[in-house]
Amino acid sequence: MAVIIPDGYAQVGIQMRRAGDPDPWYVTYAVRDVPPYDEYDVWAGGMLGQWNEALSGFLPSDTAFTGIQLRVGMPEGPPYSVFYAINYPGIGSGKTLPQNCAVLVTKQTGRAGRTGKGRMFWPTILEDEVNGLGQIEPDYRDDLQAAWDELFVAHRDGNEEFAGAPMVLLHNEGVPFGADPTDITYLYVDPIISTQRGRLR
């Protein structure tokens, strides 16, 4: 069953590409307080700018943020889809694990049960910062958490470069407690890495 994107909300896909990999990677989440149509481009650019500010140091120089995909809920009919190509090369360095290895970032809400949590998968983990059990070194994990905290606050409160767009968790029709989107209260970086099979064939 497809996820419901109500009017005033949007599903966001942050696109990344690495040199030599023919397929893009995406980190997806959702937001509320979508502006009018004629402001989408500026708003999307500001949003991707916040990702660049918070996380470009964890992105190697052979990898870049290359765009942002929006699926915006409409008063009637299916969501409106639009892609904005924007190139922000990474400024990080060091040897990373394969791209199917990811930092697991949990979207926490005040909603009880399984439908009160979501997940995002961040690639490009430094090889030297993960041990043989998949555990992220504590200092590196703290740095990652600080970066995700920065991104979350920028979305929640806005700033001079970005008007803001609080993060929410979308739901499927018929889920317990209703399908209205739920505000995300914080993002949690898991201390153990996860995997995404589709990022490596």
N, C-alpha and C positions, 0 to 999 in steps of 0.2 A: 504494500500500500504506500502511495506516495506521501511525502511529507507535505503538510499544509503550510503555505506561506500567505498569511493574511495581508490585506491592504495595510500599508504603512510599515511593512517589514520586508527584509531582503535576505536571501541566502547569498553568502559571499564566498568566492573561491580565489584564494591567493595563488597565482601561478608562479612557479619557479622552473628554470631550466639549467641543466649542467652541460658544459661542453662535451660533446661526444655521445650524449644520451638523446636519442631521437624523440623521446616522449617527455612531455612536461610533467611536473609534480604539482599537486594541489593540496592546500590546507583549507578546510572548509569550516564555516561557522555561520551564524545568523545575527542580524542586528535589527533594531527598531529605529523609529524616528527618521524614516527615509524622507529626504527633501523632495521638492517638486522636480518634475522631469528635466527641466532646463538647467538644473543644478547637479545632475547626476555626475557629469564628468569631473567637475571641481571636487565634489564630495568623494568620489572614488579615488581621485588622485591624492587627496588628503589622507584618506584611509591607508592607501598603500605606502604613503610617506611615513606613517606611524610605524608600520611594519619595518620599513627600512631603518628608521631611527632606533627602534628597539632591538632588532635582530640581525642587522647586516653584519655585525661582528661575529656571528655564529655561522655565517654563510661564506664559504671559501671564495676566492677570487675567480675561480672557474665556473661559478654558479651565480645566478642573478634572479632577482624578482623581475618577472617579465610581463606581468599584467594582473588584472583583477576582473573576475567574472561576477556579474550581478544577476540574480534572478529575483525580480521585484514583484511582490504581491500586488494584484490589481483589484479594484472594487468588484469587477466581474471578469470571468474568463480565466485563462491560464496566466502564470507569471510572465512578466516581460523580461527577456534575457538580453543582456548587452555586455560586451567585453571591451575593456580599455587596455591597450598595450602601453606599458610604461617600463622602462629599463633601469633597474638599480643593481649594479654589480655588487657582489659581496666583498667585504673587506677583511674577512677572516683568513686564517692560514692553518696549515697542519693537515695531516693525513686523516681522512674520514673513513668510517665504516661504509659498506655498500648502502645504496640509497633505500633498500627495503628495510634497513634498521632505522628506527625512529624513536625520538623522545615522545613519550605518551603524555599529553596534556589533558587533564580531565576538566570538563566544564561542570562546575558545581552550582547547584541552585538550592533554594529552600524547599523544593518539592520532594516528597518522600518517594522511596522506591526506585526501581530501575529507570523509570521515565524522568527522574530528576537529575540525571547525569548524562553528559555527552563526552565525546572524545575528539581530540585533534592529534595528528601525527606529524611531528617536525623532523625532517631528515637532516643529513650532514652532521652527524655526531663525531667528535674527534675520537679516533681510535685509542689514543693514549688515555682517554678519560673514562673508559669503560673496562671493567675487569672481566675475567673469564666466565663469571656468573651473570653477566649482563647488567651489573650494578654500576650506576654512574658515580664517579668520584664526588664526594660531598661538596667540595668547593666549586666544582664545575656545575653541579646540580643547583647550588645556591645562586650562581651567576645566571643560569638559565631561568630560575624562578624570578629573579629580580627583573629580567628582561620581559617576561610574560606579565609580571605585575605592572610594569611600565606601559605595556601595550593595553592591558585591561583598563587602567585608569584613563589613558588617552581616549579610549572609546567611551567610557562612562562619563567623563567630565568635559571632554573637548579641550582645545587649547588654541593658541594663536594661528596655527597652521591647519587645524581640523575642527569642524563644528561639533564633532562627536556623533556617536551612534552606539548606544549601550548594547552590549552583547546579550543575546537571548538564546534559549534552546527551543527549537521547533519540534512539533510532535505530529504523529500520524493520527488520522481520524479514528475514533473509537478507543483510544488509549485510556487507561484509568485516570480519573481526576480531570478529564477533559483535554481538548486539543489546543486550547489557547496557549500561545508562547509563554515561556517562563523566563524571567530575568535571571541571568547568570550572576552569582554573587562573588565568585572568585575562580581563578584558574590554578590548578595544582599540577606541578611537574612531578611525575612519578619517578622514584629513584631507580627503577629498573626499566631498561629499554623495551620497546615493543617492535613488531614487524608489520609490514604491509606488503603482501605478496605481489600485488599489482605493479609495484614500483620497480620490480626486477624480474625479467623473464629469462 
